Amino acid sequence: MRALIARIRTSLYPFDQNQLWLGVGGVATMPDGAIVELRLGAMAGRAVVTFQNRVPDMIMDAPASIAPDTVRAATDPFGFLTVQALTFERPTFQHVRAVVLVLLIAISAAMARGIEELALGFGGLILGVRGVHSMLMPQSMDTITVVDLALSRLILLLLLGLTLCAALHFLRHSHRPPPHLPVFRWGSVIRADRGQQR
């Protein structure tokens, strides 16, 4: 058995779809020592090829047959009896869970009222984003995925929103009227001075 093509896109987790093409072939050693390549006609009804999915958190679709002649290279030591395309994808509940959790964090951030509430809840939102990341991402995955990008953009939007709210807050409070100052009437002061001089 030989792996011909492996298409793995872990950066799209949990929406990744991995594909593996497996070719089955070989040679047989006859009693006289001659080496004969196995042919499909000679193996029909004598050999059975089975596949079992042991990839964790992945669902394997039914194998799809591919014409062996279309994938054989000139350097292959023997031809393939059969070539099967195996497709692995994540369960649907992982897709739904990722979308729902990211949307819940985004909605909770958007419902903050004013800079005071946003500033007080900002630390909790960051901890919530980190908790969502630890729930969605497996420990063994060390690549940047769609979940990482979505949560990073959410944190960036939170920072931009906090900055904008702070700027608007200070802009509103910068137009306060000046403090009340006593009003001097110079005419009455001059009259009072002339009265004292008389």
Stockholm file with secondary structure:
# STOCKHOLM 1.0

chainA/1-198         MRALIARIRTSLYPFDQNQLWLGVGGVATMPDGAIVELRLGAMAGRAVVTFQNRVPDMIMDAPASIAPDTVRAATDPFGFLTVQALTFERPTFQHVRAVVLVLLIAISAAMARGIEELALGFGGLILGVRGVHSMLMPQSMDTITVVDLALSRLILLLLLGLTLCAALHFLRHSHRPPPHLPVFRWGSVIRADRGQQR
#=GR chainA/1-198 SS CEEEEEECCGGGTTSCEEEEEEEEECEEECTTSCEEECCHHHHTTTCCCCCCCCCTTCEECCCEEECGGGTCCTTCSSCEEEEEEEEEECCHHHHHHHHHHHHHHHHHHHTCCHHHHHHHHHHHHHHHHHHHHHHHSCTTCCSCCHHHHHHHHHHHHHHHHHHHHHHHHHHHHTTCCCCCCCCCCHHHHHHHHHHHHC
#=GC SS_cons         CEEEEEECCGGGTTSCEEEEEEEEECEEECTTSCEEECCHHHHTTTCCCCCCCCCTTCEECCCEEECGGGTCCTTCSSCEEEEEEEEEECCHHHHHHHHHHHHHHHHHHHTCCHHHHHHHHHHHHHHHHHHHHHHHSCTTCCSCCHHHHHHHHHHHHHHHHHHHHHHHHHHHHTTCCCCCCCCCCHHHHHHHHHHHHC
//
